[in-house]
Amino acid sequence: MNLMIAFCCVQYKMTPEEAIHAATINSAYAMGISETHGSIAVGKKANILITKEIPGYSFIPYSFGSNLIETVIINGKVVVG
């Protein structure tokens, strides 16, 4: 997904915020699952990732060659980290 977000920013001139929204809540909406997935909110599935320390979310698209993921949580359970 980091590479796809990077493509969005570099090839389609999207901002990092637009690319991350496209990969999360907008994708969930397109699949018809935005009521339970796609953002962090009460009542939604706890599927999130935690990055290593970075200067800000706008750093993510331009660091696709490195692994920034520190922890992965699926359905509220830590699976990596």
C-alpha positions as CSV (number, residue, x, y, z in Angstrom):
1,M,0.0,0.0,0.0
2,N,2.9,2.4,0.6
3,L,3.9,2.1,-3.1
4,M,0.3,2.7,-4.2
5,I,0.1,5.8,-2.0
6,A,3.4,7.0,-3.4
7,F,2.1,6.5,-7.0
8,C,-1.0,8.6,-6.1
9,C,1.2,11.5,-4.9
10,V,3.9,11.3,-7.6
11,Q,1.9,10.3,-10.7
12,Y,-1.5,11.8,-9.9
13,K,-0.3,14.8,-7.9
14,M,-2.5,14.0,-4.9
15,T,-1.6,15.3,-1.5
16,P,-0.5,12.7,1.0
17,E,-3.8,13.4,2.9
18,E,-5.8,12.7,-0.3
19,A,-3.9,9.5,-1.0
20,I,-4.3,8.2,2.5
21,H,-8.0,8.9,2.4
22,A,-8.3,7.2,-0.9
23,A,-6.6,4.1,0.5
24,T,-8.7,4.0,3.7
25,I,-12.2,5.5,4.1
26,N,-12.8,6.0,0.4
27,S,-11.8,2.4,-0.5
28,A,-14.0,1.1,2.3
29,Y,-16.9,3.2,1.0
30,A,-16.3,1.8,-2.6
31,M,-16.5,-1.7,-1.2
32,G,-19.6,-1.0,0.8
33,I,-18.0,-1.6,4.2
34,S,-17.5,2.0,5.4
35,E,-19.9,1.5,8.3
36,T,-17.4,-1.0,9.9
37,H,-14.0,-0.2,8.3
38,G,-11.9,2.5,6.8
39,S,-11.4,4.9,9.8
40,I,-10.8,4.9,13.5
41,A,-14.2,5.3,15.2
42,V,-16.2,3.8,18.0
43,G,-18.0,0.7,16.8
44,K,-15.7,0.1,13.8
45,K,-13.3,-2.8,13.4
46,A,-10.0,-2.1,15.1
47,N,-7.8,-2.7,12.0
48,I,-4.9,-0.2,12.3
49,L,-1.2,0.1,12.0
50,I,1.3,2.0,14.0
51,T,4.4,3.4,12.3
52,K,7.8,4.0,13.7
53,E,8.5,7.6,14.6
54,I,8.1,9.8,11.6
55,P,8.0,13.6,11.1
56,G,4.3,13.4,10.0
57,Y,1.9,11.5,7.8
58,S,3.1,13.4,4.7
59,F,6.4,11.5,5.1
60,I,4.7,8.1,4.3
61,P,4.3,8.4,0.5
62,Y,7.9,9.4,0.0
63,S,9.4,6.6,2.0
64,F,8.0,3.6,0.1
65,G,11.4,1.8,0.0
66,S,11.5,1.4,3.8
67,N,9.4,-0.4,6.3
68,L,7.8,2.1,8.6
69,I,5.4,-0.3,10.2
70,E,6.0,-1.1,13.8
71,T,2.7,-2.7,14.9
72,V,-0.3,-4.1,13.1
73,I,-3.6,-4.6,14.9
74,I,-6.4,-6.7,13.2
75,N,-9.8,-7.0,14.9
76,G,-8.4,-5.5,18.0
77,K,-5.5,-8.0,18.4
78,V,-1.8,-7.3,17.8
79,V,-0.6,-9.5,15.0
80,V,2.8,-7.9,14.4
81,G,4.7,-5.9,16.9
